[in-house]
Amino acid sequence: MVRAMFAPFPFAGHELALGAGRALYWPAERALLVADLHLEKASWFAQRGQMLPPL
């Protein structure tokens, strides 16, 4: 088993933990938050002639 490394991250009065794998752990809620934003994905497709509808 691989142990995950998290760094303390205080935000808006809450103590969170930021992980190296782009995850955010919120111990008070026992929640692991992850996101895969795909920033600039639409412009990458547009450069190749594939238009995507706006979100």
N, C-alpha and C positions, 0 to 999 in steps of 0.2 A: 504494500500500500504506500502511495506517495503522499507525504504530508504537504498540504497547501500552505504557502506563506502569505500572510496578510499583514498590512501596515495599518495602524490606527488612523482614523480619518474622522475628526469631529466635524459635524455639519448641522446647522440650525438647531443646536442644543441636543443633538443625538450623537452617540458614539457609534461610528460605523467602522468597517475594516475593508480596506482596498486590497484586492488580490492581484498578483502578477498576471493572471490570465484574464484581466479585464472584467472581474467580477467584484461585486460589492456585497459584503455580508452585513446585515443589520441584526445584531445579537438580541436586542430587546424584542424584536418581532420574529426571531428565528427564521429570517428570510434571506435567501441568497438571490441577488438581483444580477442578471446578465443581460447584455444587449449586443446586437450585431447590427450596427446602424447602416452600413453600406453607403457611407458618405461619398458623394460625387459619382454614384453609380449611374444616374441618369445622364450626366454629361459624357461619361465614358461611352454609353450606348449611342448617344446622339452623334458623337464624332464618327461613329461607324454606320450612321444612317438608320439606326433602330430607335424610333421615338417611343418613349414611355409616357403614360398619362400622368398628370401631376397628382401628388398625394393630397 
